[in-house]
């Protein structure tokens, strides 16, 4: 089976980070960091990708000794500590993204369509992609990347006549380090969730270069997000941006191209949907992979529809509004995400220590016997 190149991994990570940051986090970030939010994004990207990079570094050190269920009691216990929390975390992320996307489509474009139907159709399509394998998802990401990012960078430039450039002075003068620290703490986990790469290391070509790919992809996607953040702040101001549910979508609505294309937001949102689709497929693939490890089966393809059905059930049980979801992600989600990432690092470090101790124990008798 062909391995994923570092370039393909980088394109996938760019879309993975960009999709939810641009779609759902700019408004809450404006409420926390105000005009300094643009500076928060690259700082959070470096911190979050570094945390994910530590898990990748430890995974590379372990090489083919990653915790599995086929060893002794200690190895099985560490394997469960590694896979079960990650399984719950990524399952939770997939359900959240699906709920946010369904609410968005129902509010903006399909108000008369049942939300459960939107969820079912989107998850069914994602499950087919997951069943087709990781290579299919990566190739889709590579194809969508240039369309998504070219459209994302060009569209805001078409609304410059409506931008209030007098507000730009606030971008370099309104720095409150207490609010910036809070914003970094709550934003970095959005980039830290890319630690899912740890579970793909056997499928990645030149895995020792993965940390660099993580860092470049995270910083690149953070700069594109900062680009939209600045435009939103210059166009609407801090107060309005913070209270808008989808600020970037409101920016796109200002785009006009002559008389024949007065409203580009359906086109741009269709392009953005492609990045959401890639992220959801990636999360479902990781959840399916972890489920196969937990139940000890080799072929996880039949589980793709099972995981999609679980996400469908969770989404339909979420009797909360978009505002309540955003409040949860501003209040307690960051701590939950940091706990998962740091506990993953701790488990890997413990296993690496035990592996070295066992290697030393086996080596000492042989040396004495020689």
C-alpha positions in Angstrom: 0.0 0.0 0.0 1.4 3.4 -1.0 2.6 5.6 1.8 1.5 9.2 2.3 4.1 11.8 1.3 5.0 14.7 3.5 3.5 17.1 0.9 0.2 15.2 0.9 0.1 15.2 4.7 0.8 18.9 4.8 -2.1 19.7 2.3 -4.4 17.5 4.4 -3.4 19.3 7.6 -3.9 22.7 6.1 -7.5 21.9 5.2 -8.0 20.1 8.5 -7.0 23.2 10.5 -8.5 25.8 8.2 -12.0 24.3 8.0 -13.2 24.8 11.5 -11.0 27.8 12.4 -12.4 29.9 9.6 -15.9 28.6 9.9 -16.6 28.6 13.6 -13.8 30.1 15.7 -13.3 33.7 14.4 -16.4 35.1 16.2 -15.5 33.6 19.6 -11.9 34.6 19.2 -12.9 38.2 18.6 -14.9 38.2 21.8 -11.8 37.0 23.8 -8.8 38.8 22.1 -10.4 41.7 20.3 -8.1 43.3 17.8 -5.1 41.3 18.9 -6.6 38.0 17.8 -4.7 38.1 14.5 -1.4 37.8 16.5 -2.9 35.0 18.7 -3.4 32.7 15.8 0.2 32.0 14.7 1.3 31.8 18.3 -1.4 29.3 19.1 -0.5 27.4 15.9 3.1 27.1 17.0 2.2 25.9 20.5 -0.6 23.5 19.4 1.5 22.0 16.6 4.5 21.6 18.9 2.3 19.7 21.4 1.2 17.4 18.6 4.8 17.2 17.4 5.9 15.9 20.7 3.5 12.9 20.3 4.8 12.3 16.8 8.4 12.5 18.1 7.7 10.0 20.8 5.9 7.8 18.3 8.9 7.8 16.0 11.2 6.9 19.0 9.0 3.9 19.7 9.0 2.9 16.0 7.4 -0.5 15.8 7.1 -0.8 19.5 3.9 1.3 19.8 1.6 0.1 22.6 -0.5 -2.7 21.3 -3.0 -5.3 22.6 -0.9 -8.3 21.7 1.7 -7.9 24.5 1.6 -8.4 28.2 -0.7 -6.8 30.8 1.3 -3.6 31.0 1.4 -3.1 27.3 -2.4 -3.8 27.0 -3.1 -1.3 29.7 -1.0 1.4 28.1 -2.6 0.7 24.8 -6.0 1.2 26.3 -4.8 4.4 27.9 -3.6 5.6 24.6 -6.5 4.6 22.3 -9.7 4.9 24.4 -9.3 8.6 25.4 -8.2 9.5 21.8 -11.2 7.5 20.4 -13.6 9.5 22.6 -12.0 12.8 21.8 -12.0 12.4 18.0 -15.6 10.9 18.1 -16.6 14.0 20.1 -14.9 16.3 17.5 -16.6 14.6 14.6 -20.0 14.9 16.2 -19.4 18.6 17.1 -18.3 19.5 13.6 -21.3 17.7 12.1 -23.7 19.5 14.4 -22.2 22.9 13.7 -22.3 22.3 9.9 -25.8 20.9 10.0 -27.0 24.0 12.0 -25.3 26.3 9.5 -26.8 24.7 6.5 -30.3 24.5 8.1 -30.2 28.2 9.1 -28.7 29.6 5.9 -29.9 27.5 3.0 -32.1 24.6 3.8 -34.5 25.8 6.5 -37.3 23.4 5.5 -35.1 20.3 5.2 -35.0 18.1 8.4 -31.6 18.4 10.1 -31.4 14.6 10.6 -31.6 14.1 6.8 -28.8 16.6 6.2 -26.7 14.8 8.8 -27.4 11.4 7.4 -26.6 12.3 3.8 -23.3 14.0 4.8 -22.2 11.2 7.1 -23.1 8.5 4.5 -20.9 10.2 1.9 -18.1 10.6 4.5 -18.4 6.9 5.5 -18.0 5.8 1.8 -14.8 7.9 1.6 -13.5 6.3 4.9 -14.3 2.8 3.6 -12.3 3.6 0.5 -9.2 4.2 2.6 -6.8 6.8 3.7 -5.3 7.2 0.3 -8.7 8.3 -1.1 -9.1 11.0 1.6 -5.6 12.3 1.1 -6.0 12.5 -2.7 -9.3 14.4 -2.2 -7.6 16.8 0.1 -4.8 17.4 -2.4 -7.3 18.1 -5.1 -9.5 20.4 -3.0 -6.5 22.3 -1.4 -5.7 24.6 -4.3 -9.3 25.4 -5.0 -10.1 26.2 -1.4 -7.1 28.3 -0.6 -7.1 30.2 -3.9 -10.8 31.1 -3.5 -10.3 31.9 0.2 -7.4 34.3 -0.5 -9.0 36.1 -3.5 -12.6 36.5 -2.3 -11.9 39.0 0.6 -9.9 41.2 -1.8 -13.1 42.0 -3.7 -14.6 43.8 -0.7 -11.9 46.3 -0.1 -14.2 49.3 -0.9 -16.4 48.4 2.1 -13.5 48.0 4.6 -12.9 50.7 7.2 -9.2 51.0 7.1 -9.2 53.5 10.0 -9.7 50.6 12.3 -6.3 49.1 11.2 -4.5 51.2 13.8 -6.2 49.1 16.5 -4.6 46.0 15.1 -1.2 47.2 16.4 -2.2 49.2 19.4 -4.9 47.1 21.2 -2.7 44.5 22.9 -3.9 43.1 26.2 -1.7 40.3 27.2 -4.1 38.8 29.8 -6.8 38.3 27.1 -4.2 37.2 24.6 -3.0 34.5 26.9 -6.5 33.3 27.4 -7.1 33.3 23.7 -3.9 31.4 23.0 -4.8 28.8 25.7 -8.2 28.3 24.0 -7.1 28.4 20.4 -4.0 26.2 20.5 -5.9 22.9 21.0 -7.6 23.5 17.6 -4.1 23.0 16.1 -3.1 20.4 18.8 -5.9 18.1 17.6 -3.6 17.3 14.7 -1.9 14.8 17.0 -4.1 12.3 15.1 -1.0 12.0 12.9 0.5 9.8 15.6 -1.8 7.0 14.6 -0.9 7.3 11.0 2.9 7.1 11.3 3.1 3.6 9.8 1.4 5.0 6.7 3.6 8.1 6.4 6.7 8.3 4.2 9.8 9.8 6.0 8.0 10.0 9.4 11.0 11.8 11.0 10.1 14.9 9.0 6.5 14.9 10.2 7.0 17.5 12.9 8.2 20.1 10.4 5.2 19.3 8.2 2.9 19.8 11.2 4.5 23.2 12.0 4.4 24.5 8.5 0.8 23.4 7.8 -0.4 24.9 11.1 1.3 28.2 10.6 0.1 28.4 7.0 -3.5 27.7 7.9 -3.3 30.2 10.9 -2.1 33.0 8.5 -5.0 32.4 6.2 -7.3 32.5 9.2 -5.7 35.7 10.4 -6.2 37.2 7.0 -10.0 36.6 7.3 -9.9 37.7 11.0 -8.4 41.1 10.0 -10.9 41.6 7.3 -13.8 40.8 9.6 -12.5 43.2 12.2 -12.0 46.0 9.6 -15.3 45.4 8.1 -17.6 44.9 11.2 -15.5 46.0 14.2 -14.8 44.0 17.3 -18.3 44.1 18.9 -20.2 43.0 15.8 -17.7 40.3 14.8 -17.8 38.8 18.3 -21.6 38.6 18.1 -21.8 37.1 14.6 -22.2 33.4 14.5 -20.4 33.1 11.1 -18.4 36.3 10.5 -16.5 35.0 7.5 -19.7 34.1 5.8 -20.9 37.6 6.3 -17.6 38.9 4.8 -18.2 36.8 1.7 -21.7 38.3 1.3 -20.2 41.6 0.6 -18.5 40.3 -2.5 -19.9 41.6 -5.8 -18.6 40.9 -9.3 -20.4 43.1 -11.7 -24.1 42.7 -12.3 -24.0 39.1 -13.3 -22.7 37.7 -10.0 -24.0 39.8 -7.2 -23.9 37.2 -4.4 -20.9 34.8 -4.2 -21.6 33.3 -0.8 -23.3 30.1 -2.1 -20.2 29.4 -4.3 -17.7 30.2 -1.6 -19.6 28.2 1.0 -19.7 25.2 -1.3 -15.9 25.4 -1.6 -15.6 25.8 2.2 -17.8 22.7 2.6 -15.2 20.7 0.8 -12.7 21.4 3.6 -15.3 20.5 6.3 -15.9 17.2 4.4 -12.1 16.4 4.4 -11.9 17.1 8.1 -14.9 15.0 8.9 -13.6 12.1 6.8 -10.2 12.3 8.5 -11.8 12.2 12.0 -14.1 9.3 11.0 -11.1 7.4 9.7 -9.1 7.9 12.9 -12.2 6.9 15.0 -12.6 3.8 12.8 -8.9 3.0 13.1 -8.9 3.3 16.9 -12.1 1.2 17.1 -10.4 -1.6 15.2 -7.5 -1.5 17.7 -9.8 -1.6 20.7 -11.8 -4.5 19.4 -8.7 -6.3 18.0 -9.7 -6.7 14.4 -7.5 -6.3 11.3 -9.9 -5.0 8.7 -11.6 -1.8 9.9 -13.5 -1.0 6.7 -16.8 -2.5 7.9 -16.6 -0.2 10.9 -16.8 3.0 8.8 -20.6 2.9 8.7 -20.7 1.9 12.4 -18.7 5.0 13.4 -20.8 7.2 11.1 -24.0 5.8 12.7 -22.6 6.5 16.2 -21.8 10.1 15.2 -25.3 10.4 13.7 -26.9 9.2 17.0 -24.8 11.7 19.0 -25.6 14.6 16.7 -29.3 13.9 16.9 -29.2 13.8 20.7 -27.5 17.2 20.9 -30.4 19.3 21.8 -28.4 22.5 21.9 -28.2 25.6 19.8 -25.1 26.9 18.0 -24.7 29.6 20.6 -24.6 27.0 23.4 -22.1 24.9 21.5 -19.8 28.0 21.1 -20.2 28.8 24.8 -19.0 25.3 25.6 -16.0 25.6 23.4 -15.1 28.9 24.9 -15.5 27.7 28.5 -14.3 24.2 29.0 -13.4 22.4 25.8 -9.8 23.8 25.7 -9.1 22.2 29.1 -10.5 18.9 27.9 -8.5 19.0 24.7 -5.3 19.9 26.6 -5.9 17.0 29.0 -6.2 14.5 26.1 -3.1 15.8 24.3 -0.9 15.9 27.4 -2.2 12.5 28.7 -1.2 11.1 25.3 2.3 12.5 25.7 2.5 11.0 29.2 1.4 7.5 28.1 3.9 7.5 25.2 6.7 8.7 27.5 5.9 6.0 30.1 5.8 3.3 27.5 9.2 4.5 26.0 10.7 4.4 29.5 9.4 0.9 30.1 10.6 -0.2 26.7 14.1 1.1 27.5 14.1 -0.6 30.9 13.1 -3.9 29.4 15.8 -3.6 26.7 18.4 -2.8 29.4 17.2 -5.8 31.5 17.6 -8.2 28.6 20.9 -6.8 27.5 22.6 -7.0 31.0 22.4 -10.8 31.4 23.7 -11.4 27.9 26.7 -9.1 28.5 27.4 -10.9 31.8 27.2 -14.3 30.1 29.6 -13.1 27.4 
